[in-house]
Amino acid sequence: MTAFEARYGFARDAVTLDNWRTRPFSSWSFQNVSEIVPSVLVAAGRGTEQPCEDKALFDQSVSVGERRVRLSEFLADSWTDIFTVMKKGAFVADYVATTCDFARPHLLFSISKSLTAFLAGILQDRGLLDPERPVTDFVPEVAGSAYGDCSLRHLLDMRASVDFTEAYLDPESAFARYRRAMLWNPGDGTETLRALIATLPKGDGPHGGPMRYLSPNSDLLGIVVERIAGQRYGDMLREWLLEPVGIVGPCLVTNDREGTARAAGGVSLTARDLARVGEMMRNGGMAGSRAVLSEAWVRHTTTAGDKDAWKAGDFAHLFAEGSYRNQWYQSGHHEGAFCAIGIHGQWLYVDPSAEVVIVRLASQNEPVDDALDHACLDVFRQVARLA
């Protein structure tokens, strides 16, 4: 038996493009995506970090439904890979599963959408992006698709009307075709992300209706910001966001066959570097003395979502009084928490009242687990008070 097999319980050659997003293989592949999917090293990083040695927080008990369990037990039982907590800008706790490397970047899935929104926000702060402009002003090749009469605001708030469903587990769905185009699924076709987006038909209703969570909206937003800035997505991410917030580890992003970044879900970062991004948001766009985003944009993003659109939309069950703005979730909770979320258990949770940032990176087998999502949110609220 090799050292790899002893650690993970399977051989490296058992991980394929067919199974890399399922357990047990995801316990390794989510930190090694570049071995599975074409990826670009966006930032090389400037060192490595060690986890906090103080484990007292993880010995605390938390309520999970009707049970009281140790936090460490909840994290282990829920396939948590890494759990990092910041309090007032300082790292106070790190949990690391035995199958994880703390300093290695982890796939963020749809938290990538929230990072892409930062690029749009920076362009807006610079007066180069007007959210009310039509998408076709920047990507005219989508004129014949659902996006032909769509604004950038519709993309940012997931209120574009598109005949598309996030059917993660259906191999015959349009979503499976989408994953083939991004090179995340096996397939012999040559369709690119951009070409696929240009074929998506419009949904039944007008744009600007209920919140409908559709990943192609964010990939299209990534193309838009590239064209406005005249730079590649990864270069913008590094220069405008990651370096200013002071990341320590590397960052990667998956690309399709023509080099289009998977702006909706392909970014990998370390847990601590993702926490640094959350801390910047907690501080109103400031990273130390440097303004990454305007306070006005951050305030708008964390408070100005349309509650009616949310309540009529896809995720109303997640936050009863929630909302969604600029690819960020607003909890509607009294403490003003907001978050970014990715499938398979990825969370960036910011509680400004407790001055706490929480990152949970995971390798849950199911892409979506509503019961576990609610349990995580309950635990995050408790941890914010315990930290």
C-alpha positions, 0 to 999 in steps of 0.5 A, spaced: 500 500 500 502 506 498 502 512 502 497 515 498 492 509 499 494 509 506 491 516 507 485 517 503 483 509 502 484 509 495 489 509 489 490 516 485 488 513 479 481 511 482 480 518 481 477 520 474 473 526 471 467 521 472 467 521 479 472 526 482 466 530 485 463 524 489 466 521 496 471 518 498 475 521 492 473 529 493 476 528 500 483 529 495 480 532 489 477 538 492 484 540 494 487 538 487 483 540 482 488 542 477 490 534 476 483 533 474 481 539 470 485 544 466 487 550 471 491 556 471 495 558 477 492 565 478 497 567 484 503 563 487 502 565 494 508 568 498 508 562 503 505 557 507 501 557 514 500 553 520 493 552 523 492 555 530 494 550 536 489 552 540 483 547 539 479 549 545 473 552 541 472 545 538 471 542 545 465 547 546 458 544 545 453 546 540 446 545 539 445 541 532 437 540 532 435 537 539 442 534 540 448 537 544 455 535 541 462 538 541 463 542 535 469 538 533 464 532 532 459 536 528 465 538 523 467 531 522 460 528 522 459 533 516 465 532 512 468 538 513 475 539 510 477 545 514 474 550 518 477 557 520 475 562 525 477 569 525 475 574 531 477 582 530 481 580 524 485 575 528 485 567 526 483 564 533 481 557 531 483 552 525 480 545 524 483 540 519 481 533 517 486 528 516 485 528 509 486 535 508 493 539 507 491 546 511 496 550 506 493 547 500 487 551 496 481 548 496 475 548 490 470 554 493 465 552 487 460 558 487 463 562 492 467 564 486 461 567 484 461 572 490 469 573 488 467 575 481 462 580 483 468 584 487 471 585 480 464 588 477 464 592 484 471 595 483 469 596 475 463 600 478 467 604 483 471 606 477 466 608 473 467 603 468 461 599 469 453 601 470 449 595 472 443 597 468 447 597 461 445 591 457 449 585 457 449 585 449 453 592 450 459 588 452 458 581 449 454 582 443 454 574 441 449 573 446 444 577 442 440 571 440 439 568 447 436 569 453 441 574 455 439 578 449 435 583 453 438 582 459 442 587 464 448 586 468 443 588 474 439 581 472 446 577 472 448 580 479 442 579 482 440 572 479 434 575 476 435 573 469 429 569 466 433 563 463 430 556 461 436 552 465 436 548 471 441 547 476 440 539 475 447 537 478 445 530 478 442 529 472 447 526 466 442 528 461 440 535 463 442 542 460 447 542 466 451 536 464 452 539 457 454 546 461 459 541 465 462 538 459 463 545 456 467 547 462 471 541 462 468 538 469 465 532 466 467 527 460 465 528 453 468 529 446 465 535 444 468 542 442 463 547 445 465 552 449 462 556 455 461 562 451 458 558 445 453 554 450 451 561 454 449 564 447 444 558 446 441 558 452 433 560 451 429 565 455 425 562 460 417 564 461 417 570 465 421 577 464 427 579 467 427 582 473 422 577 476 424 572 482 431 570 484 433 564 480 440 561 481 443 560 475 451 559 474 451 561 467 449 568 469 456 568 473 460 565 467 457 571 463 459 576 468 466 574 468 466 575 460 463 581 461 468 584 466 474 581 462 471 585 456 470 592 460 477 591 463 481 588 457 484 583 462 484 576 463 479 574 469 485 571 473 489 577 472 484 581 475 482 577 481 490 577 483 491 584 482 485 587 484 483 583 490 487 577 492 494 581 493 490 587 496 487 583 501 494 580 503 493 572 501 499 568 503 497 561 499 496 560 492 490 561 488 487 557 482 482 557 477 479 552 472 478 554 465 475 551 459 478 549 452 479 557 449 481 559 456 475 562 459 475 562 466 470 558 470 467 565 474 461 561 477 465 556 480 472 554 479 476 558 484 481 555 489 483 558 495 486 556 502 481 557 508 485 563 511 485 567 504 478 566 503 477 568 511 481 574 509 476 576 503 471 576 508 474 580 513 475 585 508 467 585 507 466 586 514 471 592 514 467 595 509 471 594 503 478 596 507 484 591 507 488 594 512 489 601 510 487 600 503 480 600 500 479 594 495 472 596 494 468 602 496 464 602 503 457 604 499 458 598 494 459 593 500 453 596 504 449 596 498 451 588 497 450 586 504 443 590 505 440 592 499 437 585 496 430 585 494 426 581 499 420 580 495 424 577 489 428 572 494 421 570 497 419 568 490 425 565 488 429 558 489 432 559 496 427 562 500 427 556 505 434 558 507 433 564 510 426 566 511 427 574 511 433 573 506 435 577 500 441 576 495 445 582 492 451 582 487 452 575 488 452 575 496 447 572 500 443 577 506 441 572 512 436 577 514 438 575 521 438 581 527 446 580 527 446 582 520 450 576 517 451 575 510 455 570 506 457 566 500 455 559 499 458 553 494 455 546 493 458 540 497 459 545 503 463 551 502 461 557 506 464 564 507 460 567 513 461 574 516 457 576 522 459 583 523 455 584 530 460 579 533 466 581 529 467 574 526 468 571 520 467 563 519 470 559 513 467 552 512 470 548 506 468 541 505 467 535 501 460 533 502 457 527 498 451 531 496 451 537 492 445 540 496 443 538 503 438 543 505 438 540 512 445 540 513 445 547 510 440 549 516 445 545 521 451 549 519 447 556 519 445 554 526 452 552 528 455 558 525 451 563 529 453 559 535 460 559 534 460 567 532 458 568 540 463 563 542 469 565 539 
